[in-house]
Amino acid sequence: MINKARLDHSRRVLRPFQSKGVTWGAATLAPGRGILIADEPGLGKTAQALHITHVAEVGRTLVVTPASLKLNWEREIAKWLPGSRVQVVMTGYDDIRPDTDFTVINYELVWRRYAFLKEQRYQGIIFDEMHYLRGESSMRTTVATELVKPIPYRIGLTGTPIINRPAELVPQLRILGRLWLDDHQFKHRYCGPAQVWNGHRMVWEFRGHSNLDDLHEHLRAFAIRREKAAVAPELPRKQRTVLPVTLGNMAQYRRAEEEYVAWAEKNADALRMARGMAADEDWFLFEEKPPTAGQLGRLQGEQFRHLAKLRRLIAQGKRKLALEWIKSFLPTGQKLLVFALTIEVQEALRDAFPGCASILGEYSQRKRMEQVDRFQTDPSCPLMVASLKAAAEGLTLTATNNVLVVELPWAPTHLEQAEDRTHRIGQTLPVNVWLLVAAGTLEERILEILDRKQQVADRAVDGRSTTEILTEMLRSGKGSRR
């Protein structure tokens, strides 16, 4: 049932193509017969899914998503459906509260909380990055298949429902209640069946594809996909999306932050006296390598060590989540530019994706240009890992319109320069920039400072440096308590 007042509201707040997606989705969604939104990354699948549940009056909804996106769902629900009651399940020991409109949980925790989730009587379920369920025999697919049986309204979101072959659709369509043939018939019709000798006998393999036009026609009944090129006139030329994540080492980070606050309290007077000693007190915060003792005074050196430790712990706590996000993005077939600030993170990302292009600080100019050319011209090179400092200026990387910033810089000019490697002459598509931000840490405050400094340098406004503002925020309790 479509709530027309809610549909009218969606049309007012969403872009036209998103509003069409909501109208289509609310009309197509039915008990036991789900829908699939397969828009390209950056087109607002999350917003559309939330509005569909609202317009169709779905009721209490479970959201299953990669761990790196849980807090982003909390943020998006608050943005698009303000007033909704939301629980984000953070650990396998969290109780599942019955008094919420949305429960957000990651795939890895579903099987651990399966019995409790089954008791909740959800009316709707959203699978974000639904290609996580493409493996027929995987634990997550098996659990998801059982979990949805009593849930009438099902929505799948993915930019890549098929990563390797059409056979991957089978478990996803079964979960959505949209498998129009049984498994055997589907695979024989659409999955390029072939008999092969396995060493003992002839067996069927389904590693290919067949009858794709017919497959496409069937999918059109419940799946929608829009590409950026088709809706580019409706999109801003550049848009930033904050992806809040929870550090895996939050307890360790919290101890280090408390140590810094205690040190700052003890040295408050000396810190105030030290202002103005350097032309730019924040210069060392943008360095990939620690400065030498001779480059800093004693007070600045000690402050640097505290802040560098916090920054290092944030980077370590986000590394696994960054890898997960990148691995989830790459199957879209689009290129991705990843920026990191510290050498440790840059090298970890580069080593995790052998064969990717990279621009690190120690590279010669010749090697940097070779890496740029490979990323720009080689279709088999979908990923570049780049130093925020080494690759922030003078390079053209318009082969992609997708940018992930794993570690935040400390000045808006550094962020803009990084973004503008893709957002420049030669770019034909809107640019999507994702900022991976550690929730409950000083990175949230850095975002505020970046906004504050966006138009005019902070010294021109109030004469205070980033380090001073951050220190005041942490000492006053406005920093990183969540």
PEZI-V280764 format. One record per residue. RES is the residue in one letter. PHI is phi in radians with two decimals (* if undefined). Layout:
# PEZI-V280764
RES&PHI, RES&PHI
This chain:
# PEZI-V280764
M&*, I&-1.67, N&-1.51, K&-1.16, A&-1.14, R&-1.20, L&-1.13, D&-1.08, H&-1.10, S&-1.04, R&-1.12, R&-1.36, V&-1.78, L&-1.77, R&-1.23, P&-0.94, F&-1.19, Q&-1.22, S&-1.07, K&-1.11, G&-1.10, V&-1.17, T&-1.04, W&-1.08, G&-1.12, A&-1.13, A&-1.37, T&-1.56, L&-1.12, A&-2.58, P&-0.96, G&1.34, R&-2.33, G&-1.48, I&-2.28, L&-2.22, I&-1.79, A&-2.05, D&-1.05, E&-1.10, P&-0.98, G&1.60, L&-1.79, G&1.52, K&-1.10, T&-1.09, A&-1.04, Q&-1.12, A&-1.07, L&-1.11, H&-1.18, I&-1.11, T&-1.09, H&-1.28, V&-1.17, A&-1.46, E&0.89, V&-1.14, G&1.76, R&-1.04, T&-2.27, L&-1.75, V&-1.93, V&-1.91, T&-2.59, P&-1.01, A&-1.00, S&-1.20, L&-2.00, K&-1.06, L&-1.21, N&-1.14, W&-1.11, E&-1.03, R&-1.13, E&-1.18, I&-1.10, A&-1.09, K&-1.28, W&-1.60, L&-2.25, P&-1.01, G&1.65, S&-1.22, R&-1.56, V&-2.24, Q&-2.07, V&-1.77, V&-1.43, M&-1.65, T&-2.38, G&-1.28, Y&-1.88, D&-1.18, D&-1.24, I&-1.59, R&-1.37, P&-1.49, D&-1.74, T&-2.02, D&-1.53, F&-2.35, T&-1.97, V&-1.94, I&-2.52, N&-1.60, Y&-0.95, E&-1.16, L&-1.62, V&-1.05, W&-1.19, R&-1.27, R&-1.93, Y&-0.98, A&-1.05, F&-1.24, L&-1.14, K&-1.10, E&-1.36, Q&-1.42, R&0.99, Y&-1.16, Q&-1.64, G&-2.39, I&-2.51, I&-2.06, F&-1.81, D&-1.44, E&0.90, M&-1.12, H&-1.12, Y&-1.06, L&-1.82, R&-1.43, G&-1.50, E&-1.07, S&-1.75, S&-1.29, M&-1.07, R&-1.13, T&-1.20, T&-1.05, V&-1.18, A&-1.09, T&-1.07, E&-1.32, L&-1.08, V&-1.39, K&-0.93, P&-1.56, I&-1.68, P&-1.27, Y&-1.87, R&-2.27, I&-2.25, G&-1.90, L&-2.18, T&-2.94, G&-1.49, T&-2.48, P&-1.10, I&-2.06, I&-1.66, N&-2.08, R&-2.73, P&-1.03, A&-1.02, E&-1.19, L&-1.27, V&-0.94, P&-1.14, Q&-1.17, L&-1.19, R&-1.11, I&-1.12, L&-1.32, G&1.34, R&-2.14, L&-1.45, W&-1.42, L&-2.20, D&-1.28, D&-0.91, H&-1.07, Q&-1.14, F&-1.04, K&-1.16, H&-1.23, R&-1.52, Y&-2.01, C&-2.01, G&0.90, P&-1.06, A&-2.61, Q&-1.62, V&-2.32, W&-1.57, N&-1.70, G&1.76, H&-2.22, R&-2.82, M&-1.38, V&-2.33, W&-1.51, E&-2.11, F&-2.27, R&-1.73, G&-1.95, H&-2.57, S&-2.80, N&0.90, L&-1.18, D&-1.09, D&-1.17, L&-1.05, H&-1.08, E&-1.09, H&-1.16, L&-1.14, R&-1.05, A&-1.20, F&-2.49, A&-2.20, I&-2.32, R&-2.50, R&-2.14, E&-1.82, K&-1.00, A&-1.04, A&-1.33, V&-2.01, A&-0.92, P&-1.06, E&-1.58, L&-1.79, P&-1.16, R&-1.16, K&-2.61, Q&-2.36, R&-1.77, T&-2.21, V&-1.50, L&-1.93, P&-1.28, V&-2.32, T&-1.75, L&-1.13, G&-1.32, N&-2.07, M&-1.06, A&-1.09, Q&-1.16, Y&-1.08, R&-1.08, R&-1.08, A&-1.15, E&-1.16, E&-1.11, E&-1.10, Y&-1.17, V&-1.07, A&-1.10, W&-1.12, A&-1.13, E&-1.09, K&-1.14, N&-1.91, A&-1.02, D&-1.13, A&-1.13, L&-1.13, R&-1.15, M&-1.18, A&-1.35, R&-1.05, G&1.50, M&-1.21, A&-2.09, A&-1.09, D&-2.54, E&-1.17, D&-1.66, W&-1.04, F&-1.28, L&-1.27, F&-1.78, E&-1.45, E&-1.36, K&-2.04, P&-1.05, P&-1.24, T&-1.37, A&-1.05, G&-1.19, Q&-1.44, L&-2.21, G&-1.27, R&-1.03, L&-1.15, Q&-1.09, G&-1.08, E&-1.21, Q&-1.12, F&-1.05, R&-1.09, H&-1.12, L&-1.17, A&-1.12, K&-1.15, L&-1.08, R&-1.10, R&-1.14, L&-1.16, I&-1.09, A&-1.08, Q&-1.12, G&-1.24, K&-1.66, R&-1.02, K&-1.08, L&-1.20, A&-1.11, L&-1.07, E&-1.08, W&-1.13, I&-1.11, K&-1.07, S&-1.27, F&-1.36, L&-0.98, P&-1.10, T&-1.13, G&1.50, Q&-1.64, K&-1.39, L&-2.43, L&-1.88, V&-2.00, F&-1.87, A&-2.37, L&-1.65, T&-1.73, I&-1.04, E&-0.97, V&-1.27, Q&-0.96, E&-1.20, A&-1.12, L&-1.19, R&-1.04, D&-1.23, A&-1.31, F&-2.24, P&-0.98, G&1.62, C&-1.26, A&-1.38, S&-2.71, I&-2.31, L&-1.97, G&-1.07, E&-1.43, Y&-1.23, S&-1.24, Q&-1.05, R&-1.11, K&-1.16, R&-1.08, M&-1.19, E&-1.08, Q&-1.19, V&-1.06, D&-1.07, R&-1.14, F&-1.14, Q&-1.27, T&-2.04, D&-1.68, P&-1.10, S&-1.55, C&-2.03, P&-1.53, L&-2.36, M&-2.21, V&-1.83, A&-2.34, S&-1.30, L&-1.04, K&-1.53, A&-1.22, A&-1.93, A&-1.42, E&-2.35, G&1.37, L&-1.87, T&-1.91, L&-2.28, T&-1.42, A&-1.18, T&-2.26, N&-2.10, N&-2.14, V&-2.27, L&-2.01, V&-1.84, V&-1.41, E&-2.17, L&-1.29, P&-1.32, W&-1.85, A&-2.55, P&-1.10, T&-1.11, H&-1.13, L&-1.20, E&-1.09, Q&-1.09, A&-1.16, E&-1.05, D&-1.36, R&-1.15, T&-1.86, H&-1.58, R&-2.75, I&-0.99, G&1.88, Q&-1.49, T&-1.82, L&-2.11, P&-1.05, V&-1.69, N&-1.84, V&-2.09, W&-1.87, L&-1.87, L&-1.48, V&-2.07, A&-1.32, A&-1.17, G&1.29, T&-2.25, L&-1.12, E&-1.09, E&-1.09, R&-1.29, I&-1.06, L&-1.03, E&-1.07, I&-1.17, L&-1.04, D&-1.13, R&-1.09, K&-1.62, Q&-1.04, Q&-1.59, V&-2.38, A&-1.01, D&-1.11, R&-1.17, A&-1.30, V&-1.62, D&-2.42, G&1.28, R&-1.87, S&-1.54, T&-1.04, T&-1.06, E&-1.18, I&-1.09, L&-1.06, T&-1.07, E&-1.08, M&-1.07, L&-1.15, R&-1.18, S&-1.51, G&1.49, K&-1.60, G&-1.43, S&-2.24, R&-1.52, R&-2.24
